[in-house]
Amino acid sequence: MNTDFEQIVPWNGAQDTGRDVRLKWQRNFDKVAAGLTELAGKDSELYEWIEQIIAELAKFLRRDRPDQTSYLLKLLGGAHVGEAVDSFLAGKGTVLDPAGRVQTDRLEVRGSLLVMELLINELHAMAGDYSFSDAGHIERVEDLGEDTYRLYIRKDTDADVTSLDVDDVLYSIVNNLRAGGTDYYTSWMRVVAKNAGENTLTVVLYPGAEVPGGTNYPPAAGYNLTRRGNAVVPAEGEAANERAQSWLLSSREGRIMFLQNVYKPILEDYNYALTVGRLPAIAALEKLPVSADDVGIVAQTIVAERFWQFDYNGDVVTRRVPRGAWSLATATGPSPYRNWTKAAAAPSGTTYTLLEQHTVEHYGCTWGCLVDKTADEPAWNSPGWAMLEGDPNYHITFSLPQDYSARPGRVNLVLSAYVSHSGRDITDALMAATGTEVEWLRDTGNAAADSTWTPQHVDGRKNVVLIDGSDAHGVGTGFGYTYRGVSFTCRVFVPVGEGTQLLAERQFMIN
């Protein structure tokens, strides 16, 4: 027996290295094993005992060779894999601590991942499509021929049965590009049979002409499939098929969709019950100035309390709310007329944006509310209203008595001027207003004589004048002799700022 064992000198940083110490131990063990083997040749029981010792030694973990064990491995103090640094932000490697925490850079799960609580650190990103509908995972595919397949759906629990059912319109996206493959396609199929005991679905592929893209492909194991709709069309009078609807969030298409009445793979315009994001290519939008790159909302029905709109310059478009005919009961009731503004502070001062303005119909005109919750009646001088549609002009009409006389030498008449606005006589209110002025002019063709003419008012009313045959207040003594006609002009002025502004003008002719 070779007993020339090497002396193990503790590492002192200069003579031996850790590897040298291990090699010396290994050579010494080999000599012991060789000696025991030599002895075993003389004693079979001893040989069996040596084999047991060698087998036991092989169970120990060793740094110089790959290790494995068929027994439970307990790491009571945790474990570090690779060059591990325990830090959530600056760490590396993999750390397992006795408290059950695992820290690593990447976790890939080929099967299902079950968690009691999922914590996302600020950001959650997704790629592809999210289908909020019945779904399943294909474990195995059995080709039955004639574009028919049996799909074995994975059971998440022992008692699990897939929620997919007969006549469901299913699709599955196959993508192995990241794994180095070349497949990227969508498989469209319809369920023709379901076996709840085996948790299988028998499906038939749609023809290529009936699927988006014009080409269909067989399903593949290892991929998810989900329900887009259901092929059963309700009979007239029946309730809608709820299995023919689903939610889809697609990062590829850039939209969120709620689809209804989906009976086949290719979507029709009426399937888009709600779209948020990039607008779908439907016929209704072809009539509008929008494109597929525009972002918006398309819905069959929209119910909302109020809408705000801005134009291409970013300016708010005032929302006009028609309230019908003006009513004092409405103005003073629980739902008064509104003028809704928003104040915003700017370096140049506070600005006000008109968001919503109620409108009413009154005396054949449309009026816009200027003062929020005003109780004023819409009128020419109402501070709470402004005319939006109608005749904004002021008109003067003349009134004469039926028995007036206007013959040469026998002129005696009372000429009254009345002012109207939006179809209403506003003469009394206008004449009573402070600063209102009425100007009367005569034109006989004799400028010198007309300049000295002065109106003769009746009862102090500025809009009513008495015209006789005199030169001072009437048609003049030359009426019917040196001239055949006389015109009288009435002008009404109202105060504006420091001056006045012509409100209305009308001419009256006496022949």
C-alpha positions in Angstrom: 0.0 0.0 0.0 1.3 3.4 -1.0 1.4 5.6 2.2 3.6 8.3 0.8 1.0 11.0 1.5 1.7 14.7 0.8 1.9 17.1 3.7 -0.9 19.6 3.7 0.6 23.0 4.5 -2.0 25.7 5.4 -2.1 28.5 2.9 0.1 31.4 4.0 -0.3 33.6 1.0 3.0 32.8 -0.5 3.7 29.0 -0.8 0.4 27.4 -1.5 -2.9 28.5 -3.1 -6.3 27.3 -2.3 -6.3 25.2 -5.5 -3.0 23.6 -4.5 -4.3 22.5 -1.2 -7.4 20.9 -2.8 -5.2 19.0 -5.3 -3.0 17.7 -2.5 -6.1 16.5 -0.7 -7.4 14.9 -3.9 -4.1 13.0 -4.5 -4.0 11.8 -0.9 -7.6 10.6 -1.2 -6.7 8.8 -4.4 -3.9 7.0 -2.6 -6.1 6.0 0.2 -8.7 4.7 -2.3 -6.0 2.8 -4.2 -4.8 1.2 -1.0 -8.3 0.3 0.1 -9.0 -1.2 -3.3 -5.8 -3.3 -3.0 -7.0 -4.6 0.4 -10.4 -5.2 -1.0 -9.1 -7.7 -3.4 -8.2 -9.8 -0.4 -11.5 -9.3 1.4 -14.8 -8.9 -0.4 -16.6 -7.5 2.6 -14.0 -4.9 3.0 -14.4 -4.1 -0.8 -18.1 -3.6 -0.4 -17.4 -1.3 2.6 -15.0 0.7 0.5 -17.5 1.1 -2.3 -20.0 2.5 0.2 -17.4 5.0 1.5 -16.7 6.1 -2.1 -20.4 6.5 -2.8 -20.9 8.5 0.3 -18.0 10.8 -0.6 -19.5 11.3 -4.0 -22.6 12.9 -2.4 -20.8 15.9 -1.1 -20.8 19.1 -3.1 -17.5 19.9 -4.6 -16.2 23.0 -6.2 -14.1 21.3 -8.8 -16.8 19.4 -10.6 -20.5 19.6 -11.4 -22.7 18.2 -8.6 -26.1 16.7 -8.4 -28.2 14.9 -5.8 -31.4 12.9 -5.8 -32.2 14.1 -2.3 -33.8 17.2 -0.9 -31.3 20.0 -0.8 -31.7 22.4 2.1 -30.0 25.8 2.0 -30.9 27.0 5.4 -28.7 30.1 5.1 -29.9 31.1 1.7 -27.9 31.0 -1.5 -26.0 33.3 -3.9 -25.8 32.4 -7.6 -23.0 33.9 -9.6 -21.3 37.1 -8.4 -24.3 38.2 -6.3 -24.9 41.7 -4.9 -28.0 42.1 -2.8 -29.5 45.4 -4.0 -32.8 46.1 -5.8 -31.4 48.9 -8.0 -27.7 48.2 -8.1 -27.5 44.5 -7.5 -26.5 41.6 -9.7 -26.6 37.9 -9.7 -29.3 35.9 -7.9 -29.9 36.1 -4.2 -32.1 33.7 -2.1 -32.4 34.6 1.5 -33.9 32.5 4.4 -37.0 34.8 4.5 -38.2 33.5 1.1 -37.1 36.5 -0.9 -35.7 35.9 -4.4 -33.8 38.7 -6.2 -32.7 38.3 -9.8 -32.4 40.1 -13.1 -34.8 38.1 -15.2 -37.4 35.4 -14.5 -38.8 33.3 -17.3 -41.8 31.1 -16.6 -42.6 28.4 -19.1 -45.8 27.3 -17.3 -48.2 29.4 -15.3 -47.2 32.0 -12.7 -49.4 32.1 -9.5 -49.0 35.1 -7.2 -50.9 36.3 -4.2 -49.9 40.0 -4.8 -48.3 41.6 -7.8 -46.3 44.8 -7.2 -45.3 46.9 -10.2 -42.6 49.5 -9.7 -44.1 52.6 -11.2 -44.3 51.3 -14.8 -46.1 48.5 -16.4 -45.5 48.0 -20.2 -47.1 45.5 -22.6 -46.6 44.5 -26.1 -49.1 42.9 -28.5 -52.7 42.4 -27.7 -54.7 42.0 -24.5 -58.0 40.2 -25.0 -60.6 40.6 -22.2 -62.6 37.5 -23.1 -62.6 33.8 -22.6 -59.2 32.3 -23.2 -57.1 29.2 -22.9 -53.6 27.8 -23.4 -52.9 25.1 -26.0 -50.8 22.3 -24.6 -51.1 19.9 -27.5 -52.5 19.9 -31.0 -53.8 16.8 -32.7 -54.4 17.0 -36.5 -57.6 15.3 -37.4 -57.4 16.1 -41.1 -59.5 18.3 -43.4 -58.4 21.5 -41.5 -59.8 20.0 -38.3 -57.8 19.9 -35.1 -58.3 18.7 -31.5 -56.8 21.2 -29.0 -55.8 20.1 -25.5 -56.3 23.0 -23.2 -54.2 23.3 -20.1 -55.9 22.9 -16.8 -54.9 25.6 -14.3 -56.4 23.4 -11.5 -57.4 19.8 -11.3 -61.1 20.7 -11.6 -60.6 23.3 -14.3 -62.7 23.2 -17.4 -62.1 25.7 -20.3 -64.8 28.4 -20.7 -64.5 28.3 -24.4 -67.5 26.7 -26.0 -69.1 25.4 -29.2 -69.4 28.0 -32.1 -66.9 30.4 -30.5 -64.9 32.3 -33.0 -61.3 31.9 -31.8 -57.9 33.1 -32.8 -54.3 32.4 -31.7 -51.2 34.5 -32.5 -48.1 32.3 -33.1 -44.8 34.2 -32.8 -41.5 32.5 -32.3 -39.3 35.2 -33.8 -37.6 36.0 -30.5 -36.7 32.4 -30.1 -35.0 32.4 -33.5 -37.9 31.0 -35.4 -39.6 32.4 -38.5 -43.3 32.0 -37.6 -45.5 35.0 -37.0 -49.1 34.5 -38.0 -52.7 34.4 -36.7 -54.7 31.2 -36.7 -58.5 31.6 -36.9 -60.9 28.7 -36.0 -64.4 27.9 -34.9 -65.2 25.4 -32.2 -67.3 22.5 -33.4 -67.2 20.2 -30.3 -66.1 20.4 -26.7 -65.0 17.5 -24.4 -65.2 18.8 -20.8 -63.8 15.6 -19.3 -60.6 15.8 -21.4 -60.7 19.6 -21.5 -60.3 19.5 -25.3 -61.8 21.6 -28.2 -62.4 20.3 -31.7 -62.0 23.2 -34.1 -62.1 23.8 -37.8 -60.1 26.4 -39.6 -61.8 29.2 -41.5 -60.9 29.4 -45.2 -58.3 31.9 -46.1 -60.8 34.2 -47.9 -62.8 34.6 -44.6 -59.9 35.7 -42.4 -58.0 39.1 -42.2 -55.0 39.0 -44.5 -56.5 36.3 -46.8 -54.4 33.4 -45.5 -55.1 31.1 -42.5 -52.7 28.9 -40.6 -53.0 25.9 -38.2 -52.9 26.4 -34.4 -49.7 25.6 -32.6 -49.0 24.1 -29.1 -47.6 26.4 -26.5 -49.7 29.5 -27.5 -52.8 31.2 -26.1 -56.1 31.4 -27.9 -59.1 33.6 -27.1 -62.6 34.2 -28.1 -63.3 37.1 -30.6 -67.0 36.4 -31.0 -69.5 33.6 -31.6 -70.9 32.3 -34.9 -74.5 32.0 -33.8 -76.6 34.8 -35.2 -79.7 35.5 -33.0 -83.0 35.1 -34.7 -85.3 38.1 -35.2 -86.7 39.2 -31.8 -84.1 37.2 -29.8 -81.7 38.9 -27.4 -78.2 39.7 -28.6 -75.6 36.9 -28.4 -73.4 38.0 -25.5 -70.7 35.5 -26.6 -70.4 37.6 -29.8 -68.8 40.5 -27.9 -65.4 41.1 -26.3 -62.9 43.8 -25.2 -59.6 44.2 -26.9 -56.6 46.4 -26.0 -54.1 46.4 -28.8 -50.7 48.1 -28.7 -50.2 47.1 -32.3 -53.3 48.7 -33.6 -53.1 51.6 -31.1 -56.7 51.4 -29.8 -59.0 50.0 -27.2 -62.1 48.4 -28.7 -65.4 46.9 -27.5 -66.7 44.7 -30.3 -70.3 43.5 -30.6 -72.1 41.1 -32.9 -68.9 39.5 -34.1 -70.0 36.3 -36.0 -66.9 35.8 -38.1 -63.2 36.7 -38.2 -63.3 39.7 -40.5 -64.9 42.7 -38.7 -67.7 44.8 -40.2 -68.3 48.5 -39.5 -71.1 47.7 -37.1 -68.8 45.6 -34.9 -67.0 48.6 -33.6 -69.3 49.5 -30.7 -66.6 51.6 -29.1 -63.1 52.5 -30.2 -60.7 54.7 -28.2 -57.4 55.6 -29.9 -56.5 55.4 -33.6 -59.7 55.6 -35.6 -60.8 52.4 -37.3 -61.2 52.2 -41.1 -65.0 52.3 -41.3 -67.1 53.8 -44.1 -68.7 56.4 -41.9 -65.3 58.1 -41.3 -64.6 58.2 -45.0 -67.2 61.0 -45.2 -65.4 63.1 -42.5 -62.1 65.0 -42.7 -60.2 62.4 -40.7 -57.6 59.7 -41.4 -56.4 56.4 -39.9 -53.6 58.4 -38.2 -56.1 60.5 -36.3 -56.8 59.7 -32.7 -60.3 59.9 -31.2 -63.4 58.1 -30.0 -65.9 56.3 -32.2 -69.1 55.0 -30.4 -72.6 54.0 -31.3 -74.0 56.0 -28.4 -72.5 58.8 -26.4 -74.2 60.1 -23.2 -72.5 62.9 -21.3 -73.4 65.9 -19.2 -71.3 68.4 -21.1 -68.7 68.5 -23.9 -65.7 70.9 -24.3 -64.3 71.6 -27.7 -61.3 73.4 -29.0 -60.2 74.3 -32.6 -57.0 73.7 -34.4 -55.5 76.8 -32.8 -56.2 75.5 -29.3 -59.0 78.1 -28.7 -62.1 76.9 -26.9 -65.2 76.7 -29.0 -68.1 78.1 -27.1 -70.9 75.5 -26.5 -74.3 76.9 -27.4 -77.2 75.3 -25.5 -80.6 76.1 -27.0 -83.3 76.5 -24.2 -86.3 77.2 -26.4 -88.6 80.2 -25.9 -87.6 82.6 -23.2 -89.7 82.3 -20.0 -89.5 84.3 -16.8 -90.4 81.1 -14.9 -87.4 79.4 -16.3 -85.1 82.4 -15.7 -86.1 82.4 -12.0 -86.5 78.7 -11.6 -84.1 75.9 -10.5 -82.5 75.7 -14.0 -81.9 79.3 -15.0 -80.1 80.5 -18.2 -76.3 80.2 -18.0 -73.3 82.0 -19.2 -70.4 79.9 -18.0 -66.9 81.3 -18.1 -63.5 80.3 -16.8 -61.0 82.8 -15.5 -57.3 82.3 -16.1 -54.5 84.4 -14.8 -51.9 85.5 -17.3 -48.9 88.0 -17.1 -51.0 90.5 -19.0 -53.9 90.1 -16.7 -56.9 87.9 -16.1 -58.6 86.4 -19.1 -62.0 84.9 -19.4 -63.0 82.1 -21.7 -66.6 81.6 -22.5 -67.3 77.9 -22.2 -71.1 77.6 -22.4 -73.8 80.0 -23.4 -77.5 79.4 -23.3 -79.7 80.7 -26.1 -83.4 81.5 -26.2 -86.0 82.5 -28.8 -87.9 85.7 -28.2 -90.0 87.8 -30.6 -88.6 85.9 -33.6 -84.9 86.4 -32.7 -82.3 84.3 -31.0 -80.6 85.7 -28.0 -77.4 84.7 -26.2 -77.1 84.9 -22.4 -74.5 87.5 -21.3 -75.0 87.4 -17.5 -75.1 84.1 -15.7 -78.5 83.3 -14.3 -80.0 86.6 -15.5 -83.7 87.2 -15.0 -83.8 90.1 -17.6 -86.1 89.8 -20.5 -84.2 89.7 -23.9 -84.5 93.2 -25.3 -82.5 95.9 -27.2 -81.2 97.4 -24.0 -81.0 94.2 -21.8 -77.6 93.9 -20.0 -78.2 90.1 -19.7 -78.8 89.3 -23.4 -77.3 89.9 -26.9 -79.0 89.2 -30.2 -77.4 86.3 -32.1 -79.9 85.8 -34.9 -82.5 88.2 -36.3 -82.5 91.8 -37.6 -80.0 93.7 -35.4 -81.0 97.1 -36.9 -83.2 99.8 -35.4 -86.1 101.0 -37.6 -88.2 104.2 -37.6 -91.8 104.2 -38.8 -94.1 107.2 -39.1 -97.6 107.4 -38.0 -100.2 109.9 -39.4 -103.8 110.6 -38.4 -106.3 109.4 -41.0 -107.8 112.9 -41.4 -104.6 114.8 -41.9 -104.5 117.5 -44.6 -101.5 118.2 -46.8 -102.8 120.5 -49.6 -101.1 123.8 -50.4 -102.4 126.4 -48.0 -104.1 123.7 -45.9 -101.3 121.7 -44.2 -102.0 120.5 -40.7 -100.7 117.2 -39.5 -99.1 115.5 -36.5 -96.2 113.3 -37.6 -95.1 110.6 -35.0 -91.9 108.7 -35.3 -91.7 105.2 -33.7 -88.5 103.1 -33.2 -88.6 99.4 -33.3 -86.0 96.6 -32.7 -86.3 92.9 -33.3 -90.0 93.4 -34.1 -90.8 95.3 -30.9 -91.8 98.9 -30.4 -89.1 100.4 -28.1 -90.1 104.1 -28.5 -91.3 104.8 -25.0 -88.3 103.1 -23.3 -85.9 104.8 -25.7 -87.4 108.3 -25.3 -87.3 107.9 -21.5 -83.6 106.9 -21.5 -81.2 109.5 -20.4 -79.1 111.0 -23.3 -81.4 110.0 -26.1 -81.6 112.7 -28.7 -84.1 113.2 -31.6 -83.2 115.4 -34.6 -85.7 116.6 -37.2 -84.7 118.1 -40.5 -86.7 119.8 -43.4 -85.7 119.8 -47.0 -87.5 122.1 -49.4 -84.6 122.7 -51.7 -84.0 126.1 -50.1 -81.0 125.5 -47.9 -81.2 129.0 -46.3 -84.8 128.7 -45.3 -84.4 125.0 -44.2 -81.6 125.9 -41.9 -83.8 128.2 -39.9 -86.7 125.7 -39.6 -87.3 124.2 -36.1 -89.6 121.3 -35.2 -92.7 122.0 -33.2 -93.0 119.2 -30.7 -96.4 118.0 -29.4 -96.8 117.6 -25.6 -93.0 117.8 -25.2 -92.6 114.5 -27.0 -89.3 114.5 -29.0 -90.6 112.0 -31.5 -93.8 113.8 -32.3 -94.0 117.1 -34.3 -96.8 119.3 -35.6 -96.4 120.3 -39.2 -98.4 123.2 -40.6 -98.1 125.6 -43.5 -95.8 128.1 -41.9 -92.1 128.7 -42.8 -90.9 128.4 -39.2 -92.5 125.0 -38.2 -94.2 123.6 -41.3 -93.9 123.0 -45.0 -93.3 126.6 -45.8 -95.5 129.2 -47.7 -93.9 128.1 -51.0 -95.3 124.6 -50.8 -97.3 123.8 -53.9 -96.2 127.0 -55.6 -92.4 127.3 -55.9 -91.8 123.7 -54.9 -94.1 120.7 -55.0 -92.6 118.4 -52.3 -91.1 118.7 -48.8 -89.2 115.9 -47.0 -88.8 115.6 -43.3 -86.0 113.4 -41.8 -86.0 112.0 -38.3 -82.8 110.9 -36.7 -82.4 109.2 -33.3 -79.2 109.2 -31.4 -78.1 107.4 -28.2 -75.2 108.1 -25.9 -72.0 106.1 -26.4 -69.0 107.0 -24.2 -68.5 110.7 -24.2 -70.5 111.3 -27.4 -73.5 110.0 -29.2 -74.2 107.4 -32.0 -76.8 107.5 -34.7 -79.3 104.7 -33.9 -81.8 105.1 -36.7 -82.8 107.5 -39.5 -86.0 107.7 -41.7 -87.3 110.2 -44.2 -91.0 111.2 -44.7 -92.1 113.0 -47.9 -95.1 115.3 -48.3 -96.2 116.0 -51.9 
